[in-house]
Amino acid sequence: MASSKNKIVPHLWFDKEAKEAIAFYTSVFPGSELISATEIGGTPSGNVDILTFKLKGQDFMAINAGPFFRINQSISFSVYCGSESEIQRLYEKLTEGGSVLMPLDKYDWSPKYAWVQDKFGVSWQLDIQDIDSPLKIVPTILFVNEKSARLKEAVYFYKSVFPESEILMEAPYDKSVNMPDGSLLFARVSLSGFLFNSMSSSIHHDFDFNEAISFMVYCNNQEEIDYFWDKLTKGGEEQQCGWLKDKFGLSWQIVPYEMNMIMNNAQTGQRARVMEEMFKMKKLDLNVLKNAYNFEKQE
């Protein structure tokens, strides 16, 4: 059974801009730093950079892995700024070379808010309000088109999958909007202590979820890997190397905690053997990966 210690980490896929993007983000957000940078070879994308970093204390991961997926507005990051000066500063920084989706202004849901897309394509929703949580950057998932009426279904599904989870907020559509009864406009959920915002849109959009932004679920053992894999692939799609898409099209990576240790501590030969084994897998087999690591380590 899954543990309350499972950690969820947003993962950003870039073509080749990850290092530049992370340098930019860590300069913009206080309490931020690059944790590690590792290069691995022999992947379908060639040499790949893997970077771990923190923004305002929130863990993130990014890779340079080719132009296969493009980040879009279906997943953005809400930043709860807490002050006039901070929202103004972030608005100016994040729009440099980027674009404004909703200008900084007063809206029904906030005295000051903006939605912007930075020069790397990542979207940010800036809110002057604070939030009663140590996490000040919250992933925000937008359900569009035929999925727009499924927000409530999705939120309750994720709550059922992750232990110690709760629905923190639900905001239904106004009855004047042509949406099915009970449809949610917005919801906030805590999944094992990790906050997600979810939104839906009643108008048509030309984007949807893809692998460019996924969520890594760190597991303590094979039992937990099996648990999350089985739950999240139900009605979804198994993919290579621990990746999957759930029934709503959202991408997840189900990985063991040991993977970071293996990738950060392995010598070149060890890492190559581990990756060779991983490329054969869909759901990860922790014992096989550890044996590959230890086999090379002994030589």
C-alpha positions as CSV (number, residue, x, y, z in Angstrom):
1,M,0.0,0.0,0.0
2,A,1.2,3.5,-0.7
3,S,2.8,5.5,2.0
4,S,2.2,9.1,3.1
5,K,5.9,9.7,2.4
6,N,5.4,9.6,-1.3
7,K,6.7,12.8,-2.9
8,I,5.2,14.3,-6.0
9,V,7.6,16.4,-8.1
10,P,6.7,18.4,-11.3
11,H,8.9,17.5,-14.2
12,L,9.5,19.8,-17.2
13,W,10.6,18.6,-20.6
14,F,12.6,21.0,-22.7
15,D,14.2,20.7,-26.1
16,K,17.6,22.1,-25.2
17,E,16.8,25.1,-23.0
18,A,16.5,23.4,-19.5
19,K,19.8,24.8,-18.1
20,E,19.0,28.3,-19.3
21,A,15.4,28.1,-18.0
22,I,16.5,26.8,-14.6
23,A,19.1,29.6,-14.3
24,F,16.4,32.1,-15.1
25,Y,13.8,30.7,-12.6
26,T,16.3,30.4,-9.8
27,S,17.2,34.0,-10.3
28,V,13.6,35.1,-10.3
29,F,12.1,33.2,-7.4
30,P,13.6,33.7,-3.8
31,G,14.5,30.6,-1.9
32,S,15.5,28.8,-5.1
33,E,18.6,26.8,-6.2
34,L,19.9,24.2,-8.6
35,I,20.4,21.0,-6.7
36,S,22.1,18.7,-9.3
37,A,22.8,18.4,-13.0
38,T,23.5,15.0,-14.6
39,E,24.1,14.1,-18.2
40,I,23.2,10.6,-19.5
41,G,23.8,9.2,-22.9
42,G,22.4,6.4,-25.0
43,T,18.8,7.5,-24.8
44,P,16.4,7.7,-27.8
45,S,17.0,11.5,-27.5
46,G,20.7,11.1,-27.4
47,N,22.6,12.8,-24.6
48,V,20.1,14.1,-22.0
49,D,20.6,16.7,-19.2
50,I,18.7,15.9,-16.0
51,L,18.4,18.8,-13.6
52,T,16.9,18.9,-10.1
53,F,16.1,22.3,-8.5
54,K,13.9,24.2,-6.0
55,L,11.7,27.2,-6.5
56,K,10.5,28.9,-3.4
57,G,11.3,25.6,-1.6
58,Q,9.3,23.5,-4.0
59,D,11.1,20.6,-5.7
60,F,11.2,20.4,-9.5
61,M,13.0,18.4,-12.1
62,A,13.7,19.2,-15.8
63,I,15.3,17.5,-18.8
64,N,16.8,18.5,-22.1
65,A,15.4,15.7,-24.3
66,G,14.6,17.0,-27.7
67,P,11.7,18.8,-29.5
68,F,9.2,16.0,-29.0
69,F,6.8,17.7,-26.6
70,R,5.9,21.4,-26.3
71,I,4.9,22.9,-23.0
72,N,1.4,24.6,-23.2
73,Q,-1.2,26.2,-20.9
74,S,-2.9,23.0,-19.9
75,I,-0.6,22.9,-16.9
76,S,0.5,26.2,-15.3
77,F,2.0,27.1,-12.0
78,S,0.0,29.3,-9.6
79,V,2.3,31.6,-7.5
80,Y,0.8,33.1,-4.3
81,C,2.8,36.3,-4.0
82,G,1.4,37.8,-0.8
83,S,2.2,41.4,-1.6
84,E,1.8,44.2,-4.2
85,S,5.6,44.5,-4.6
86,E,6.1,40.8,-5.2
87,I,3.4,40.3,-7.7
88,Q,4.5,43.4,-9.7
89,R,8.2,42.2,-9.6
90,L,7.3,38.7,-10.8
91,Y,4.9,40.0,-13.5
92,E,7.7,42.2,-14.9
93,K,10.4,39.4,-14.8
94,L,8.2,36.6,-16.2
95,T,6.8,38.6,-19.1
96,E,10.3,39.6,-20.3
97,G,10.5,37.9,-23.7
98,G,7.2,36.1,-22.9
99,S,3.5,37.0,-23.3
100,V,0.6,38.2,-21.2
101,L,-2.4,35.8,-21.3
102,M,-4.4,37.9,-18.7
103,P,-3.0,41.3,-17.7
104,L,-2.3,42.2,-14.1
105,D,-5.6,43.5,-12.8
106,K,-8.4,43.0,-10.4
107,Y,-10.7,40.0,-11.1
108,D,-13.7,38.5,-9.4
109,W,-11.5,35.9,-7.7
110,S,-8.6,38.1,-6.7
111,P,-7.9,41.8,-6.0
112,K,-4.8,41.4,-8.2
113,Y,-4.0,38.6,-10.6
114,A,-2.3,37.8,-13.9
115,W,-1.7,34.8,-16.1
116,V,1.6,35.0,-18.1
117,Q,3.7,32.7,-20.3
118,D,7.4,33.1,-20.0
119,K,10.0,33.1,-22.7
120,F,10.5,29.3,-22.3
121,G,6.8,28.6,-22.7
122,V,5.9,27.9,-19.1
123,S,2.7,29.5,-17.8
124,W,2.4,31.2,-14.4
125,Q,-0.7,32.4,-12.7
126,L,0.2,35.2,-10.3
127,D,-2.1,36.0,-7.4
128,I,-1.5,38.7,-4.8
129,Q,-3.2,36.7,-2.2
130,D,-1.2,34.4,0.2
131,I,-2.1,30.7,0.8
132,D,-2.1,28.8,4.1
133,S,0.6,26.4,3.1
134,P,4.4,26.3,3.0
135,L,4.0,25.6,-0.8
136,K,3.6,28.9,-2.5
137,I,3.9,27.5,-6.1
138,V,1.0,25.2,-6.9
139,P,0.6,23.2,-10.2
140,T,-2.6,24.1,-11.8
141,I,-4.3,21.6,-14.2
142,L,-6.7,22.9,-16.8
143,F,-9.4,20.5,-18.2
144,V,-10.5,21.6,-21.6
145,N,-12.9,20.7,-24.4
146,E,-14.6,17.3,-23.9
147,K,-12.7,16.9,-20.5
148,S,-14.0,20.2,-19.1
149,A,-17.0,18.6,-17.4
150,R,-14.8,15.9,-15.8
151,L,-12.9,18.0,-13.3
152,K,-14.8,16.8,-10.3
153,E,-14.4,13.1,-11.4
154,A,-10.7,13.7,-11.8
155,V,-10.2,15.4,-8.4
156,Y,-12.1,12.6,-6.6
157,F,-10.1,9.9,-8.6
158,Y,-6.8,11.4,-7.5
159,K,-8.0,11.7,-4.0
160,S,-8.8,8.0,-4.0
161,V,-5.4,7.0,-5.3
162,F,-3.1,9.0,-3.0
163,P,-3.2,8.3,0.8
164,E,-4.0,11.0,3.3
165,S,-5.5,13.3,0.7
166,E,-8.4,15.7,0.9
167,I,-10.5,18.1,-1.1
168,L,-9.7,21.6,0.2
169,M,-11.9,23.7,-2.1
170,E,-14.7,23.2,-4.7
171,A,-16.2,26.0,-6.8
172,P,-19.0,25.0,-9.1
173,Y,-20.0,26.7,-12.3
174,D,-22.7,29.4,-12.1
175,K,-26.0,28.0,-13.4
176,S,-26.0,30.6,-16.2
177,V,-23.0,28.7,-17.8
178,N,-24.0,25.9,-20.2
179,M,-22.3,23.1,-18.3
180,P,-23.8,19.9,-16.8
181,D,-25.2,20.2,-13.3
182,G,-22.5,19.7,-10.7
183,S,-19.6,20.7,-13.0
184,L,-16.7,22.4,-11.2
185,L,-15.0,25.5,-12.3
186,F,-12.2,25.2,-9.8
187,A,-10.9,22.8,-7.1
188,R,-8.0,22.5,-4.8
189,V,-6.8,19.1,-3.5
190,S,-4.0,18.0,-1.2
191,L,-2.6,14.7,-2.5
192,S,-0.4,13.2,0.3
193,G,0.3,16.8,1.4
194,F,1.1,18.1,-2.2
195,L,-1.2,20.8,-3.4
196,F,-2.9,20.8,-6.8
197,N,-5.2,23.3,-8.3
198,S,-7.6,22.2,-11.0
199,M,-9.6,24.4,-13.4
200,S,-12.0,23.7,-16.3
201,S,-12.9,25.9,-19.2
202,S,-16.3,26.1,-21.0
203,I,-14.7,27.5,-24.2
204,H,-12.7,25.6,-26.9
205,H,-8.9,25.4,-26.7
206,D,-6.3,24.1,-29.1
207,F,-4.1,22.5,-26.5
208,D,-4.3,19.6,-24.0
209,F,-2.2,17.6,-21.6
210,N,1.0,16.1,-23.0
211,E,4.3,14.7,-21.7
212,A,6.0,18.1,-21.6
213,I,4.9,18.6,-18.0
214,S,4.5,15.4,-16.0
215,F,4.4,14.5,-12.3
216,M,6.9,12.2,-10.7
217,V,5.6,10.0,-7.9
218,Y,8.5,8.8,-5.7
219,C,8.0,5.3,-4.2
220,N,9.7,3.6,-1.3
221,N,9.6,0.1,-2.7
222,Q,8.3,-2.2,-5.4
223,E,4.9,-2.6,-3.7
224,E,4.3,1.1,-4.0
225,I,5.5,1.2,-7.6
226,D,3.0,-1.5,-8.4
227,Y,0.2,0.2,-6.4
228,F,0.5,3.6,-8.2
229,W,1.1,2.0,-11.6
230,D,-2.0,-0.2,-11.3
231,K,-4.2,2.7,-10.1
232,L,-3.1,5.4,-12.5
233,T,-2.9,3.2,-15.6
234,K,-6.5,2.0,-15.2
235,G,-8.3,3.4,-18.2
236,G,-5.0,5.1,-19.2
237,E,-1.9,4.2,-21.1
238,E,1.4,2.5,-20.1
239,Q,4.5,4.1,-21.5
240,Q,8.2,3.4,-21.4
241,C,10.6,4.0,-18.6
242,G,8.1,4.4,-15.8
243,W,5.9,6.9,-17.6
244,L,2.2,6.6,-18.0
245,K,-0.9,8.6,-18.9
246,D,-3.9,8.3,-16.7
247,K,-7.5,8.2,-18.0
248,F,-7.6,12.0,-18.3
249,G,-4.4,12.2,-20.3
250,L,-2.3,13.5,-17.5
251,S,1.3,12.2,-17.5
252,W,3.0,10.6,-14.5
253,Q,6.3,9.0,-13.8
254,I,6.3,6.3,-11.1
255,V,9.9,6.0,-9.8
256,P,11.7,4.6,-6.8
257,Y,13.6,7.0,-4.4
258,E,16.7,4.9,-5.2
259,M,16.7,6.1,-8.8
260,N,18.1,9.5,-7.8
261,M,20.9,7.9,-5.8
262,I,21.7,5.6,-8.7
263,M,21.8,8.4,-11.2
264,N,23.8,10.8,-9.0
265,N,26.3,8.2,-7.7
266,A,26.8,5.8,-10.6
267,Q,29.9,5.7,-12.7
268,T,29.5,6.0,-16.5
269,G,29.4,2.2,-17.0
270,Q,26.9,1.7,-14.1
271,R,24.6,4.4,-15.4
272,A,24.7,3.0,-18.9
273,R,23.7,-0.5,-17.7
274,V,20.9,0.8,-15.5
275,M,19.6,2.9,-18.4
276,E,19.8,-0.1,-20.8
277,E,17.6,-2.1,-18.4
278,M,15.2,0.8,-17.9
279,F,14.6,1.3,-21.6
280,K,13.3,-2.3,-21.7
281,M,10.7,-1.5,-19.1
282,K,7.3,0.1,-18.9
283,K,6.6,-0.3,-15.2
284,L,10.0,-0.1,-13.4
285,D,11.3,-3.2,-11.7
286,L,13.4,-1.9,-8.8
287,N,15.3,-5.2,-8.2
288,V,16.4,-5.3,-11.8
289,L,17.6,-1.7,-11.7
290,K,19.5,-2.2,-8.4
291,N,21.1,-5.4,-9.7
292,A,22.3,-3.6,-12.9
293,Y,23.7,-0.9,-10.7
294,N,25.5,-3.3,-8.3
295,F,26.7,-5.5,-11.1
296,E,28.6,-2.7,-12.7
297,K,29.7,-1.4,-9.3
298,Q,31.5,-4.7,-8.6
299,E,33.4,-4.8,-11.8
